[in-house]
């Protein structure tokens, strides 16, 4: 797995405001979108491109566009939805699929409770959006799910990651090609699997509701 922390003054500034507990939901949503746009800029740096013939007001020329089939953006429900708008603003021709994963509290297994994706992802570069890489359980299962559908490549964009989550991805997805882009890698997980210092529950902060 390749991990890239996107180090940029604007990312650091926005992330600091996002972390503050007094930042209201409306600002939190806006900052999440802006941060995703900055992360997406890096995460799409080597996306597949193709030539396209176009006509300018002056002459004909050959330009470049995102290759077909276009990338597929997959926000992981629920908090990943907060990252969708920023991502599709940066890649407007991308298609969007949805994946809902949750932990069965009895078996502790991750189960897929919602899924709206093409049945065959052959040739597709999939961008997974999940703000918090905490224990890594959801992301591991999501990546496996996408490769089982023959995705050609999976890139994950997260706002924050815990070292424990990154280690789990590396351990459980050894040999699987995954790129991970994050705004920061924090110190650790606490006893409730929250990222420390983190930003709290991303879903609650985006949408202001308890699960
Ligand atoms: N999910 C969150 O929303 N926050 C954390 O700190 C960990 C997981």
Boltz pocket constraint, residues with backbone or C-beta under 6 A from the ligand:
constraints:
  - pocket:
      binder: B
      contacts: [[A, 79], [A, 132], [A, 134], [A, 193], [A, 194], [A, 195], [A, 196], [A, 198], [A, 199], [A, 200], [A, 201], [A, 202], [A, 203]]
      max_distance: 6.0
